[in-house]
């Protein structure tokens, strides 16, 4: 029996959806996805307010980790004409809308800011930066981001964890951050108004504090009577949802990751993969080579309907291993499909080759044209 997608409607209304060079009048719904523990939203686009599914319907998924921010403004279409837009900026794409009234766009802007918790300011990078043109700085629950203007699109970002210090002197604010490849780096900028600098600093520290509180995962229990220290891996406990889960008491930890482009963690078991995820040591080749937005669409779609279990069976996981993924995914704040993909990409000799071509073959074998459509970026 297929799982039901549980959502909470936040806002809806008529907007003009801008898709490339084409404009489409659509009934747009913003919903929060309640299934699972990840912070996910979706924009549902319908031909009209009857909300009937047809070939013109479209669902756009928004994951908080890929969300950059929202913007309102004008884009020049000709030398003498421009359009008023509302944009949702993601790492891989920008979703753009128009409306006949600016008030309606203001409502959408407010709904996004209230629910996805982000703030934004126009800033001016100082000399010495690689790009000194005016940008929009967005502070979200996971990162500090920069976006281009006109048209709005993603430029760069720093995770909140990588930002070690925020200081401002006179009319300039400087971010000190740690880059895995380059080490310590700095980014300096000014803002339209002097008091914005204090607000930016407060927003970053408030979001960092919020991230620490929200991302805390309580330690998983070790087997009764055994202890392996603060980073022990979960084994068997007496809770009902673990009754049929059989794990070794202490899996072999993965090798220390090499910090270069060719690092690759090899996993010989699902236990090793889960251990590595929990230890933040997962290093894998992107064998599937699909965009983050496609990955998140697959994570949501396959988890909601539990189709990931079919893929798990095809690539060689047994019932016990599937139970392990299903039981531990909520504790790790991960999608089951996400853990499965990690494991598949880390397997040294999988039953089926880990590649986009093979994944497409599997979706056809399982008679899942909807998943194939996501992989081919048609919907």
N, C-alpha and C positions, 0 to 999 in steps of 0.2 A: 504494500500500500504506500502511495507516494505521500511524503510529508507536505504539510500546508505551509505556505510562506506567510508568516505573521508580520504585518506591517502596521504602522501608525501614521495616519494621514496628517501632514503638517500644513500644507497649503495647496491650493489648486486655482487655475484660472486660464484664460485664453492668452496665448503669446504667439508671436511669430518666431518659429525656429529657423535659424540660419544654418544651412547645411551647404558648405562650399559656396557656390555662386547662386544657389537656389534658396528661396524663402518658402516656408510652409506654415500655414495657419494651423495651430495645434491646441488641444486642450491638454494642459500640462499639470501633473500632480507630483508634488514632492512628498516622499514617504520615508520613514525610518524603518529599516529592517530589524525586527526584534529577535529573529532566530539567531542563535549563536551569541558569542560574547564580543565579537568585533563591532566596531563603530561603523556601520554601513548604512548608506542611504540610496535611494533610487529615484530617478526622474522618469515618470511614465508619460509618454507622448501618444495621444490619441487624435483621431481625425476630428472628433467633436465630443461634447460633454456626455454622450451616452456611454462613453468608455468601452466601446465595443472593440474587441481584438480583431484586427485585420492586417493586411499586408503593409498598411501605412503606420501601424502601431510600432512603437519603439521603446525599449527600456535602456536607460543609461545608468550604470552603477557608479556610485561615488564612495570611495573608501577614504577614511580620515587620513590614512598614511600617504595617499596620493593627492590629497586635496591641498591646493595652494592658496586659494582665496577667491573672492568675488570682486567684480569691478563694474562700475557704471561709467558711461562716458559717451563720446561721439567718435565715430569713425568716418573719415572722408570717403565718399563714393566717387565723387568727381571734384573738380576744382571749386565748384560752387555749392555742392550739396554734401550733406553728411547725415548719418543716422544715429539715433540714440539707442544704446545697447545695454544689455545686462549680460555679464559673462561669468561663467563658473570655470575657473582655471584649474586644470589638473596637470600632473606631470607630463602626460602623453598627449593631451588634447585640451582644447578650450571649447566649452559648450556655450553658444551665443544665442541670445534671444532679443527680439524687439517687441515694443508695445506701442499702441497709439497714445497711451497716456504715461507720463513720467511717474505719476503716483503709483501705478500698478507695479512698475519696476522697483520703486522704493520699497514696496511691501515685500517683494521677493528678496531684495537685498537684506532687509531686516530679518526675514525668516531664516535665511542662510546664516547670518551672523549670530542669531540667537541659538540656533541648533548645532552648528558646527564650530561655534566658539572661536572666532578669529577676529583680528583687528588689522587695520591697514592704514598706511600713510604714504603720501608722495615724498620721495627722498631724492637727494642729489649726491651721488657718489663723488668722493673727492679725487683730486688728481693722484695718479699712481694706481688707480683701479684699472682693470682691463677694459672696462666700458664705463664711461663717465656720463652717459646720457641719463636723463631723469627716469627713475624707476618707481614702481610701487613696492613697498615693503609690507609683507604680510606676516603676522605672527599667529601661528595656529597651535593646536594642542600637541603637535609633534615636532614642529620645525619653524625656523625663520626663513622666509622665502623672498626672492626677488622676482618681479614679473615685468616684462616689456609693456610698453603702452602702444596703442594704435597700430596694429591690433594687439589686444592683450594676449600674452602667451608666457609660458614658463621660461625663466632665465636660469636661476640657480637657487640652491637652498642649503641650509646647515641644520642638522638635527639639533634639538635642544640640548641633548647630552654632550654634543661636541662644543658648545659655547661655554667657555670657562669664565669669561669676564665681560661685563658691559660697562663702559665708562664714557662720560662725556665731559668735554672741556670747552667752555665758551659756547660756540655754536656748532661743534662737531661731536658726534658720538662714534665710538670705536668698538667693534666686536672683536674679541680675541677668541679664536676657535682652534680646535685640533683637527687636522686633516690626516687621515690614515697614511696617505702617500707622501705628503709634503711636510708634515709636522705642524708646528704652530703657525697660524696665519692671522692676518688682521684685515678688517674691512671698515673703512671710515666713510661717514656720510653726514650731510646736514639735512635739515627738514624745512618745510615751508615756514613753520613758526617755531620759535625757540622752546616753548613749553611742550611741543610734541616730543622733544628728545626725552624729557622726563617720563612721559607717558609710554614711549617705546621701551625704555629700560624697565619700567614697572610691569608692562605687559609680558616681556620676556621672562622676568623672574617669577611672575604669577603663574605663567604657563608651565615653567619648569617645575615649580612646586606642585602644580596640579598633576603633571605627568608622573611624578614620583608616587603620588598617592594613588592614581588610577592604575598604574602599571604594576603595582605590587601583587605578586602571586604568592600565596602562602606556601610554605614548604610542604612537599608531598610526603606522605608517611612512608617509613621504611618497614620491613617485615617485623612482626612482633618479636621482641627479644634481641633485635640486632640493630646496630648503629654504625654508620660509616662517616659521621661528621656532618657539618652543615650543608654540604653539597651532595649528600647521598641521593642516589636514584631511587625512585619509587619502585617497590616490588609488589608484594601481595599484602592486602589488608583485609579486615573483616567486613568492610562495607559491601552492600549488596551488589553495587555496580562493578566490583572488582572480583567477584566470586570465581568467575571462569577465566580470569586473566592470569596467565602463567609467564612470569618474567624471571630471568636469572637474578640472584641477589645483588650482584655488583657487576654490570657489564664493563667490558674493557673500554676505557675512555679513548676517544679519537686522538689521532696524532695532533700535535700543536700545528695550527694553520700557518702556512707560509704567506707572508704579506706581499704577494705579487699577483699578476694577472693570471698565473697558471696554477694557483692554489686549488686543490681539489681534495675534499674529504671522501674517502672510500668507506662505505658502510656495508658490513656483512650481515646485518640484522636490523629489524625495525627498532629493537631496543637501543642499538648504538645510535641510530638516527635521532630518536627521541631524546636520548641523553645529550647528544650534541646540540640539539635545538634548545634544550633547557639550559645548557651551559653557554649558549650564545657562541658556539664554535662551528656552526654549520658553514662550510665552504664548498660550494658545488659549481660545476660548469653549467651554464644555462643551455643545457642540451636541447630544450624545447624551443628556445629562441622565440618566445612570444612576449608581447608587451606587458607591462605591469597591469594596465587596464584590462587586457584580455584575461590575465591570470585571475584577477579579482572577480571578474564576471564568472569565470569557471568555478572559482571557489564558492561563490554564493549559490550559483545555479545547481552545482553538483551536491553541495552539502544539504540544501533544502530538500532535494528529492532523493538524497542518499544514493545517487548514481555513482558516487566515488567507490562504493563497495564493489560494483561491477568491474570498474577499472582495476581495483586492487586484486580481484580474483584473476583477471586476465594477465596481469604482470607477475603473478606468482605468489601473492600473499595468501596464507591459509586463514581459517576462521579465527584462530587464536590471535594472530597478528592483526587482523581487522578489528577484533575486540579491543586490543591494546590501543590502537589509534582512536577508536570511538570513545574509549573511557578517558584517555589522557588529553585529548584535544581541548576540551573546555578548561582544564586546569592550566594548560600552557597558553591559553588565549589565542589558539590557532584554529583555522578551519581544518577539518579532517582531510579535505582535498589538498590543502596546502602541505600538510605533513606527508601525504602520499606522494605528491610531486617531488618534494625534497628527497624522499627516500629513493624514488625511482631514478632521479638524477645522480644519486650517490652510489647506486648499486654497481659493483664492478662487473657483474655478468648477469644482467636481467634476462628474464624469459623472453620478453619482447624489448627490442631496441628502444631506448629513450630518445625519441626524435619527434619533430612536429609531423613528419610524414606518417610515422607509425601510429601516432596518436589519432590522426585523421582516419587511418584504416580501422583502428579500434572503434571509433565512434560510428563508423558505417557498419561494422560488424554487429555492434550493439543496437543498431537502428536508431541512432540518436542524431538526426539531422539538425536539431536545435543546437547541440554542442558543436557540430561541424560548422554551423553558421557563425558561432562565436570565434572559432579558430580561424575562419576565413574572413573575419571582421566584416560580416554582412549584416549583423544585427546586434 
